C-alpha cells in the first residue's frame, strides 16, 4: 500500500474506518441477503410475512455467521419498528424492564410504533429472565426476536417457546459464500473496492471452502488475505501463492459443539451408518467428531454400545474387538489410539447385524413392569434350611447335567403367569443363525417332553 492511498473506499466514513469488513457488508435489504432461500425467496414463509407486515415473535435458530442478527435488523426495518437489542450474555431482568418501558412509550406515542426487541444468545437467559418476557410478548408490547445457536426445544422454556415461531437458518453453501466475498471484494463503498482478479486465482474458492458455511468467517479471511497479498505477495505466482494462503487460513475447523446439536447429530449419524453397514460413512463421521474435538473415549463407549445393541449375538467378536480398541486407546492415547478405534468402527459397520437380544431385553423389562412381583416357582427356589425344604422349596427341580444332552426338557423356568412367553427371537444372520437352530431344537424338546402339566419355558 503506497503512502496516502486509502485502505478502502469505506475509510472516508470515520465510523466505517474501524469497522471490520463483515460489519460494513451487512445486508441492507432482503435482496442482499445470501442463502436462506427456504425463508426469504419469493413465496417463502418469512418473506411473505415481512411483505405483508405481519411480524410474529420468533426465534432464529442456526449456526454462527448465517445472518441471524442481520435478519432481525431487516425485520425491524421492513416493519418500520423501533429496534432494541440485548445480549443475553450481559442483560438481566432490569434490562428487560427498561426495554419494555421504551416499547410502551413508543406504543402510546402520537404515532404508535411497533417495537422489535432482539435478544442475541437468548438460550443463555434463565427461566426467570425468560418468564419476564412472557406478558409483553403475549400482549404485543414487544415483538421478540431471539437468536440462538442451540436447540430451542431444550434451551427455551415451554411457555415462551409456545409464543414464538421457530425459523431455522442453514449454514451457507460454498456458492452463497463465493457470491458474498466477490461482492465484498469489488463493492466500492463498503467493500474492498478491488477488481475481481485482485487476488491470485483459486484464493476465493479456498476462502469459500475454508469458511465452512460461516459468512462472518469468510469476510474476515477475505479482508486479511487481501491486505496480506497487497503488503507481502504482490507479483508472486504459483505454489507460493497457495503457501501464503495456507499460512493465513491455517487448519480449518469444522462446526462442532461438544454438548450441542452438532455433537448429537454427528454421533447419531455415525451410529446409524454402523447400523446401516456403511463403513465409509461411519469412518467419515468418526473423523468429523475427532476433528471437532470430541472426546475419543466417549466415541469408544458408543462403539461398544453399537456392538451390543446392533450386532449382539450375530457376531459376539464385535464386542470383544470394541472393548480391546477402547483399551488400546486408553493405553496409547491420540493419535496412535485413534487407529484402534477406527478399526473397531470398520468392524462393527461390516459385521452381521442383530438387535434380537436388545429387543428381547426390552420385552423382558416390559413384562416385569406389566406383571409386577410374580412368585418364583417352588421347584426353582433355593432351599438352604430344613424348614424351607419342608415347605417344598426346590422340590421337583431336575438337575440339567444329570439329564440327556444336559437338558431337562419340559422343565418350567418362568413364573406361572408367563409360561410359554418367548422374549428372544434370534435372527438367521451370522452366529445367531446357529444359536437360533439350537434354541429351536431346545424349545421343540420342551414341547415334546412336557411333564407333570408344565408347559415349555
N, C-alpha and C positions, 0 to 999 in steps of 0.2 A: 504494500500500500504506500503510495507516494505521499509526501508532505502536503497537507492541505486537502487531500482527497477525502470526501465524506465516506464514512463507514458504510452507509447505505442511505437511500433517499429518505428513509423514515427519520433520520437523525435531525432533520430540520425541526422536528417537534421535540421540545425539551423533554417531555414525558416519555415519548417513544424511544428516546436515546437510551434509556435504561431498561426498556422492556425487552425480554427475550423474544426471539422470533415467534415462538409458539403463542405468545400473548398478542403480538401485533397481528398475526394472521388468523386470529379467532374470527370465525364466520360472522358476517353482519346480517345475512339473510338466510332463509331456509335453503335457497338455491345454492348458496356457497358451502353448505354442509356436505361433506363427502361421506359415503357409506350410509348405513341405516335406511336403505330403500324400503324395508318392510314397515317402517314407521313414517317415513317422510316423502315417499314417492306419491305422485298424483293418485288419489283414491285410497291411500294408506290411512289407517285409523287416526293416528295423531295429527297428520296433516289436515284431514277433514275436520277434526275438532278445532284446530287452530284457525283455519279459514272461516269456520262458522262462528268463531268467537265463544265456543263452549269449552272452557278450560277447566277440566276436573283437577282436583287434588290428585297427586300422583307420586310414585317413586320410580326413579330412573335407575335401573339395575344393570351394571355391566362392568367390564374390566377397566383398568385405568387408561386414560388417553383416548377415549372413544367419543367424547363430546357431551358428557352429562351436564357440566356447568354451562357450556355454550348453549345447549338446547334450552336449559332453564332460562337463560337470559333472553333468548329469542322468543320464548313463550310469553314472557313479560312484555317484550317489545311488541309482539303481534297483538296482544290484548290491551295495549296502552295502559298497563298497570304500573303501580308503584312497585319497584323491585327492591326487596330487602334480602340480605344474605347473612347467614350464620354458619359458623363451623362447629359441628357437634364436638370437636376435639376441645374447643375453648369455651363454648357457650354453656349457660345453665338456665334454670327456670327464670331467673331475673331477666336475662336477655330475651327470653320468650315473651315475658310480660311487657317489656319495652317495645318489642316488635308489634305485639297485638295492640298496644296503645296507639302506635303510629298508624296501624291499619284502621282502627276505629275512627281516628281523626280524619283520615283520608276518605273513609266511607261516609262520614257525616258532613263533609265539606260542601261548599256551594255547588261544586261539580263533583259528585261522588265518583271515586275511582276504586277499582279492584286493587288489592294488594297481593302480590306473589311473594311468599316467603320461601327462599331457597335455603335448605339445610344440607350442607355437604357432610359426607360421612355420617349420615343420620343413624346408622346402625350403632354408633357409639353412644347415643342417648340411652340412659337407663329408663326403667319403667316409669318412674315418676315424671321424668322430663317428657317422655312420650305422652303420658296421660295429660300433661299440662296443655298440650296442643289440641286435645280432643274437642272441647266445646267450641273453639274458634274455627276449627275445620268444619265442625258439624253445622254451625250457623252461617258459614260463608264469610266470616270476618277475614279469614285468610284462605288463599288458595295455596296449599302447601305443595312444594316440590322437594322431595328428598332425593339425594343421590347416594348410592351405596355400591360397593364392590362385593358385598356379602349377600347371601340369600335372604330376602326379606321374610320368607316363611319362618326362618329361625331367629332373625335379629329384631324384628318389629313385633310388638305385642298385637294380639288379635283384634283388639278394639280399634287401634289406629289403622292396622292393615285393611280392615273391612271398609274403611272410609277412603281408601286410596286405590287408584288404578295402577297396576304394575306394568311398566313398559320396559322390555328387555332390549338393551343396546348390545350389539355384537362387536367383537374385535374387527378392525378394518382389514380387508384383504389387501394384497400387495398392489392391486390395480388402483384401489382408492388411495393408498398411501403414496403411490407414484404420482397420481394426479395432484395430490396435496403439495408434495415437495416441488414438483415442477412449477406449480403456481407460485409457491413461496420463493423460488429461485428467481423467477422472472418479473414478479409483481413490482412495479417501480416505486410505489408509495410506501407500502407496508412491508414488502418483502426485501429481497437482497438486490433487486434491480439488475440482475445479470442475464446474459444470453443463455439459452438452453444448453449450449455446449461449453459453458464456463468451467465445468468440472470434467475430469477425464471420463472417457467412455466406460460405462459399467458401474461408476460410483453410485449413480442414482438408484440403479437396480439393487446394488448391495445395501444401500441405506434402507430402501423399502423393505428388503428381506429382513435386515437386522432389527428393524423397528418392532417386529413381532406383533403387528396389529395395533400399536400404540402411536397415535398421531403426535402426541407431545414428544415422545422419544425420537420420532423421525425428524421433527423440526429441530430439536436440539442437536442431533447428529449432523443434519444438513448445515446448520449455521456454523458448527465447529469445523466441519470438513471444508466449507467454503473459505473460512478465514485461514485455516491451515494451508490449504492449497495456494491461496494468494500469497501467503507470507513465506512459505518454505519450498513449494514444489512447482512453481510456475515454470513451464517449459520442460519439465521432466516427462518421461514417457515409459511405456512398457511395464515390466514387472514391478518397478519401483513405485509406480502409482498404487498398485494393489497393496504393496507392503505398507505404504504410508496410511492407506485407509484402514488396513487391518490393525495398525498400531492405534489409530484413532478409535475404532469401534471396539477393539478387544474381543473378549469372549462374550458372545451374546447370551442373554439369559431368557429362557422361555417363561411364559406365565405359569406360576405355581404358587400356591399358598398352603402352608403346611397344615392348616386346620380348616381351610375353607372349601368352597365348592370344587375348585380345580383339583385339590387333593383327592377328594372323594370321587369325583368324576373319573379321574385317571386310574385310581385303584379299581374302580368298578369296571372300567374298560379293560384293564389287564385281566381281571378275574373272568370276565365274560369271554375274552379272547382265549383264555385257557380252556374254559368250558366248551367253547366252540372249536377246539382243536386247531387253533391257528398260531403256531409258534412264532411266526414273523410278527404278527400284531402284538402278541404277548411280550416279545422281546422289545418291541418299539416302546410300548407303554412303560415297561420296566426301565428302559434307558431314559425316557422322558422324566420319570419320577426321580431317578438318581440325579439327572441333570438339574432338576429344580430344587434339589436339596433335601429330598425325602430321606428319612431315617431308613437305611438299608435293613436294620434289624426289624423294623415294622413290616417291611415288604417280605422278609424271610418268614415272619409269623403268618402273614397272609398266604404265602405259598404253601405252608404246612396245612393251613385250613383248606386250601383248594384240593390238596391231596386227599384230605379226609372227606370233604363234602362232595366233590365232583368225580373222584376216581374210586375211592373206597376200596372194596374188595375185588374190583375188576383188575387192579394191579397194586397190591399192597407194597410193592417196591417203591412206589411214588412217595409214600410217607417216609420210608427209610431214607431215600435219596434227599428229600426235602429237609429232613432233620440233620442229615450229615452236611448238607450245604450250609445250613444255618450255623452249625458248629464250626465249619471251616471258616465262615465269615467272621465269627467271634474270635477265632484264633489269628486270622490273617489281617482283618480289617480291610479298609478300602485303599487302593483299588484292587488289590490282588483277590480279596474275598468276593468282590463283585462277580468275578467269573464263575465261582462256585454257585452263586445264586442264579446266574444266567443259565448255567447248565440245568439246574433244577427247574427253572421256568420252562425251558425247552422240553424237558422230560414230562412234566405234568401236562403240557399242552398236547403232546403226541400220544400220551398214554390212553389206554382204553378207559372209557368213562362209565361211571355208575353212581347214582345217588341213592341206590336202594337202601343201604344201611342208614344213610342220613334221613331218608323218608321213614324208614321203619322206626327209628328212634323217636321221630316226631309223633308218629302214630301211637307208640307206646306211652309217651308222655300225655298225649291227649286222652288215652284210656285211663291213665291214673287220675287225671283231673275229672273225668266223667263219672268214674265209678267209686271214687273215694277209697277208704281203707278196707279193701277186701281181705278176708281172712286167708292166711296161708293154709293150704290143705294139710290135714293132720299127718299124712304119711311123709310130708316134706319137713315137718318141724323138727328142730333139734331136741334131743331128749337126754340131757346130761345127768338128770337126777332120777331116782327111783320113783318119786311122785309123778314126774312128768311122763315117765314110761307107763305108770299105772293109769294115767289119764288118756293114754292112747297116742301120745306124741311119738312120731316116727313109725308107728305100726303100719305094716304093709309096704314099707319102702323096699324097692328092689334095687340092689346094687348093680349098676350097669356093667361093671367089669366082670361080674360073675355070670353075665348073660352071653348068648351067642353074639358075635360081632361087637361085643361091648356096648350093646344097646338093648335096654329093657323096653322093647316095643310095646306101645299101648299105655305106658305109664303117664299119668296126668301131672303136669307141672304148673299150669295156670290155675288161678282161683276158679271156683265153680262157675261164677258169672261170666267168665271169659273163655271157657272151654271151647276149643275149635277156632278161636281167633288167631289169625295169622297177620303179623305185622311186616315181616320181611319177605319181599318178593324179589329174589335175585334176578339180575338180567342174564342174558346169554353172552355178554361181552367179556373178553379176557378170562382171567382166572375165575371170575364169578360164574361163568358158564359151567365150569366143573363143580363149583360149590352148589349151583342150582341143581345139577344132576344128583349129587349126593343127598341134598336136602329133600328132593322129590322122592328118592328111594326111602329115606327115613320116615317121611310122612306116610308113604304107602304102607310101610311095615307097621306103623302105628294104627292105621285104619284096619289092617288085616288082623292085627293081634290085640284088638281092644278087649280088655278083660275086666271082669267084675263091674261092668257098666261104665267104666272110664272111657271117655272119648279122647281122641288124639289131642295132644297139646302142641 
